Amino acid sequence: MPTKGSIFFILFFSLQLSISAQIKTSFFHDTAQEVSIDSIALFKFEPFETKINRGLKNGTYWLKVENDGEERLIEISSARVRKAEAYIEGLILKKLPDFNMITYDLPPNKVMYLKVLCEKEGGFPVVSHIKQLALKNIQKQYLYYGLYYGLGIVIVILNLFYFFNFKEITFLYYSFFLTGILFTILFRDGLVPFVFNSSWLAKDGEVIFHFATVSFGILFASEYLRHQLHFPKLKFFAFLNSLATLIFFSIYIGTNRFIWFGLAQLSGITLLSIYWISSLLLFRKNTFSAFFAIAYSFILLLTIDFFILPIFGLPNLGITTSLMKISSVFEMLILSYAVVYRMRILQKENKDIQASLFKRTSQIEKLEEELNKLKLGVKNNITTADLSGREVEILTMIANGVPTKEMADKLFLSVNTIKYHVKNLYDKLEISSRQEAKLKAANIKGLG
């Protein structure tokens, strides 16, 4: 006798089969531009499930969608597809106006042919919605948009507030980086024409959004991880990489050949990946780099799967825009906290440095006072400290700023012997740091 679990599994599996059986999808790549709705029956279509993924093989694609079930909506779920025509029984259909992606109504037991122009990559998802459910969910979908973009705008404003309040440039770079991410996802949601009412932005706005995101992502990462301190030469590679990305994007706009867009994307994600690797290398130097590494690991993985692999027609995990949004919210929250956490750590480090400098200044002033007394022949700690002749020689060289290696060469001693004399010298003078003494004593003339 079957168990409840097995019955549930059988019912669930049967339901999936029935749903998939209701819609059959196939395509034909019209490379020769020879297909028309009148001759469509002469061509052989290849079956596909939910997405065409043919990379740089763009151009005109004909889709055949067969509906054996209830009334459905067929959506071309890609903002990069801006031109399409749909036919049922030879008659052209009108696009549904209330959807941000190209969507058509497909009645029960009908066959729809779709002529889709892919100006960029030859790939796009084809989503089938049960019509009644889809119409009910339109308001929920726009509420979801409002929540996501509203949260993003709040975090951008919060980081701008932190920038103006604390004068910390990292907050400014992050707010611009986050703005680039929001606009990139806005484009992929197909909402740019609704927000800006611009056909140019609807076509090539993605170039601006991507370049801005990569550029400010690099500036933010470099400032946040303090690359100038740890990896100063990386800025030259970053500059060359950014220049190459800009050139690739410019060639794409001029030629409309999508391979250049793909190269620009690849160039940008390569640099961001290198910055992510640098955060791993800084784990032991500071704790806040761990936050960066964690947040970027998610966003990089999803970006490569969502943006890069489909361009070249490579197999991917099928990451959706919704999952991209979830990951970007995760990244927003982690990095917003991380920037504040980093600022607090650096403020504490600055206070410690100031206290250390104050202590060193006091020690240097003490040594300077004793050296001045020595020059004037006044009784001082140097003359009363029972210094040997060698120690006086070394102190004289310290006053003149002679490096340890040069001292050893001049006195024909080893470096370790010089260090031994320096230690004894400062013990007698009650000075804790030879380096502090050298910095100040180098300006004192006439010693010895």
N, C-alpha and C positions, 0 to 999 in steps of 0.2 A: 504494500500500500504506500503510495507516494506521501512524503512528508510535506508539511506546510511550506518549508523552504523550497523544496523542489517544485511544488506547484507554483509558487510565486515566481521562481526562475523561469519556468516554462511559459507562464503568462507574460512575463516581462519580455522574454525573447521573442515570443509570438507577436507581441505588440510592436516591437522594433521592426520585425519583418514586414508587418502589415503597413507600417508607416513608410518604410523604405520602398515597398512595392507600389505605393500610391504615386510616387514621383520617380520617373526615369529621366535621367539627363545624359546628353551626349553632345559632342561638339565637332566642328569641322573648321580647320584653319584655312581661310580663303587667301592664300598667298598670291594667287594670280588675279584676284579680284574678278572672278568669273561667275560667282554665284549670285542669283537673284531669287526672289521669293517664288517666281514662276518655275525656276529650274532646280529648286532645292531638293526635290525628290531624286534627282540623278546622282547625288553625292553621298558617299558613305561617311557616316558619323561614328566617332569613337566615344565609348561610354566613359563617364567620369562620375565621381560621387558628389563632393561638395565644392570642389575648387579645381580650376584650371591652373596649372603651375608649369609654364613653359619658358620662364626666365625672359631672356632678351628677344625671344621670338614674338614680337608684337605685330600689330596689323589688325586685320578684320577677322573676327571669329563669329561663326554661326553656331547657335545653341538650339538644341531640340529638347523641349521639356514636355513630357507626357504625364498628364494628371489622370489617374484612374480612381481618385477618391473625391473628397469634398473640395469645396471652393478654396483656392489658395492664392496667396500673394507671392510673386517671384521677385526677389530682390537681388540686384547686382551689387554686392556689398563691398564696393571699392570707390573711394572718392577720386581715384585716378582715372576712372572710366566716366567720361562726361557725355559721350555720344552713343546712343543705342536706338534701335527700332525693333518693335515687337509685332508679330503677325499671328493671327488665328484665322484659319481657313482663307488665307490670302488677303485678309483685311488688316490694315495697320491699326494698332492700338494706341491710346493715349496713356502717357505716364500718369501715375497717381500723384497728385500735388502735395499731399500732406506728409511725404516721406523725404528725408534728407538724402537718401540714396535712390538710384533709378529703380523704380518698382512698378510692376504691372499686375493686373488682375487676371488670374487663370481659372476659368470656370471648371466644373467637374467634367471628366471624360472628354477633355479637349487636348489638343496638341498645340503648343506655342513654339514659334521660331523666333529667335532673338538674333539680331545682327548687332554685334558689339565691336566698337572701334577701340582698340588698345593702343593709345599713343605712346605709352611708356612701356612697362614690362608686359609680357604676354601671360598675365595671370590675374585671376580675380575669383573671389568666392561667389557662389550662387546659392542663395538661402531661400528656402521654401517655408512660408508661414501659413498656418491655418488662418484664413481671413478674419473670422470672428474674433479670435484671440488677439491677432495683430492689431486690429482697430481698437480693441479695449486697452491694449498696452501702450498706445501712442503717448497718452498723457503721462504714464509712468516713466516712459523712456525719456521724455523731456524733463521730468522731475529729476531723474537720475543725472541727466546732463547738468542741470542747475546745481545739484549738490556737489558734483565733482568739480566743475569749474568755479563754483562759489568758494569751495574749500581752497582750491589752488590760488585764487585771487587773495583770499584772506592771508594765506601764508606768504605770498609775495609782499603784500602791504606790511605784514609784521616784520619781515626781514628789512624792508626799507626803513621802517621805524627804528629798528635796531641800528641800522647804518647811521642815520642822522643823529641818534641819541649817543651812540658809543664811538662814532667815527672809525668804525672797523670796516675796511674795504671788502672783507670776505662776505659780509652780509649783502653788499651791493651786487657783487659778482653772482652770488647764489640766487638773488631775486631775478636777475636777468636770465640766468641759466634756466630757472624754473619757468619763467615766462616763455622761453623758447620751447620747452617741453609742452606747455599748455597749448601753444599755437600749433605745434606739430600734430598733437592729438586732435585739436580742433579741425585741422585739415583732414585727417583721416576719418573723422566723424562725418565729413561732408557738410560741415556747418559754415565754412568760410564764405561761400556765396550769400548765405543768409545774414551773416554778421557784417560783411564789408560791401556786399553788392558790387563785387568787382570780378569780371571774367578773367582778368589777368592774374589776380591772386588765386582764383580758383584753379588756374592752369599751372602757374609757376611759383605760387606763393610758398609751396613746399620747399623750394630751393632756399629762399630767405630764411624760413623757419629752421631748417636743418643746419644751415651755416651758422646762424646765430646761436643755436643750441650747442653746437660743437665748440665754437669760439669761446663763449662764456663758460662752458663746461671746463675748458682748458684753463682759463683764467682763474676760475673758482678753485679747481683742483690744485693748481700751482701755488696759489696764495694759502689755501687751507693747509696743505701739506708742507708748506715752507720749502719749496724746491730750491729757491735761491740759496738757502743755507745748506741743504743736503745734496741736491743734484743741480748745480748752477749751469752745467752745460746743456741740460735738457731743454732750456728755453730756445736754443738755436734750432734744435730738431723740431720743436713745437712750431716755431716760426716758419720753417721750410715746409712742414707738413700742412699748416694752415694755408700757406700760399698755394701749395699744390691743390688743396681742396677747393680753394676759390677759383683757380684756373679751370679745374674740371667742371665746376658748376657753370662757369662763364661759357665754356665751349658747348656745354649741353644746351644752354639757352640760345646760343647762336646757331647751333646745327640741328637741335631737336633730336639728336641721337642719344638714346637712353643709356648706352654703354658708359657715357661720360658721367651721367648722374650716378650710376652704379659705382664707378671708380671714386667719385667724390665721397659717396657714402662709406666706401671701404676705407678710404684714407682717413676720414674722420673717426671712424670707430676703432681703427688701429691705434691712433694716438690716444684716445680715451682709454683703450685697453692697457697701453703702456703706463699711463698715469695710475691706473688701478693696480698694476703690478708694483709700481713704486710705493703705493700705500702698504702693500704687503711687506716690502723691504724695510719700512719704517716702523713696523710693529714694536720692535724693541726700544726704539728711540722715544716714542710718545704713544700714549694710549688713544688719543683722539683719531689717529689714522685708522684704527680698527673700525670705527663707525663708518668712515668713508669706504673702506674695503667691503664691508657688509652691504651697505646701501648700493654701491656701484655694481656689486656682483649680480644682484637681481636685475638691475636696469640694463646692464650690458648683455646678459644672457637673453633677456626678452627682446632687446633691440636687435641683436644679431638674428634671432629667429624670426622676428616680425618684419624687419626692414631689409636686412642684408641678404639672407638666403633666398627669399622669393625673387629678388632681382636677377639672380643667376640661375634660377630654376632648380635650386638644390632642395633636397628633402628637408622638411622642417617639422616642428612640433604642432604647427597650426595655432600659434598664439593669436588670440583675438584682441580687438581694441579694448574690450572690457577688462581683460587680464592685464593689458598694458596700463590701464588706468589704476587698477588695484595696486600694481607694482609701483607706479609713480606716486601714489598716495603714501605707500610704505616708505619710499625713498624721501618724500617731502618731510615726513614726520621725523625720520631718523636723522637726516642731515640738518634740519632746522634745530633739533636738539643738539646735534654734534657741534654746530657752529657756536652755539651759546656755551657749550661745555668747553670747547677749545679756547674761547675768549677768557673764561674764568681761569683756566690753567695758565694761559699766557700772562694774565694779570698777576697771578700768584708768583710766576717766575720773575716778572718784572720787579715785584716787591722784594723778592729774595736777592735779585741782582743789585737793587738799590741799596739794600742793607749791607751786602758784601762790598759794594763800592765805597760806602761810607766807612766801613771797617778798614779797607785797604788804604783809603785816603788818610785816615788817622795814622796808620802805620808808616806810610810814606812821609807824611809831615814830620813824624817823630825822627825818622832816619835823616831827613833833610836838615833838621835842626842840629842833630849830632854832627853831621858832616860839615856844616857851617862853623860850628864850634871848633872842629878839628882844623879847619883852614885858618881860623883866627888864633889858633894856639891856646884856646881856652880849655879848661878841664872839661872833659866830656866822656860819655860812655865808651867811645871808641878807644881813647887812651887809657881808660880805667878798666877796660874789659880784658886786659892782658892778652892782646892780639899778638900772634906771632908775626914775624916779618913776611912770611908767605901770605898770611891772611890779610895783612895790610896791602900787599901787592894786588891780591884778588879784589879787595874792596875798592882799590883805586881803579881797576879795570871795570868793575861794576859801575862806578860813578861815571866812567867814560863810555858806558854802553857796549863794552866788548862782549861778543857772544862766547858761550862756554867753549865751543870748539876752537875758537881763535885763542882764547886764554890758554888752552892746553897746548896749542902749537907754540905760542910765544914762550911759555914757561917750560916746554919740553916735558910735560906731564900728560898722563892719560886723562880722558874726559871723566872717568869715575873718580880719579884723585881730586880733580877740580871740584866735582860735586861734593866730595867728602869735606873739603876745606870750606866750601860755601855753607854746608850744614852746620859745621862747628862755628863758623863766623856768625851766623844768624842766631844760633843758640846763645852765644855770648852777648850779642846785641839785643836779644829778646825781640827779634823780628821773625815773623812766621813765613814770609814769602820772599824768596829771592827775586822773582819776577816783578813784584810790586816795587821793590827797591830799585831794580834796574831801570824801570820806566821813569821814575822820578830822578834818580841819581844821575842818569845820563845827561841831565841839564846842568849839573853842578860842576864847575870848572876849578882847577887848581888843587885838587885833592892829592896829597902825598908830595 
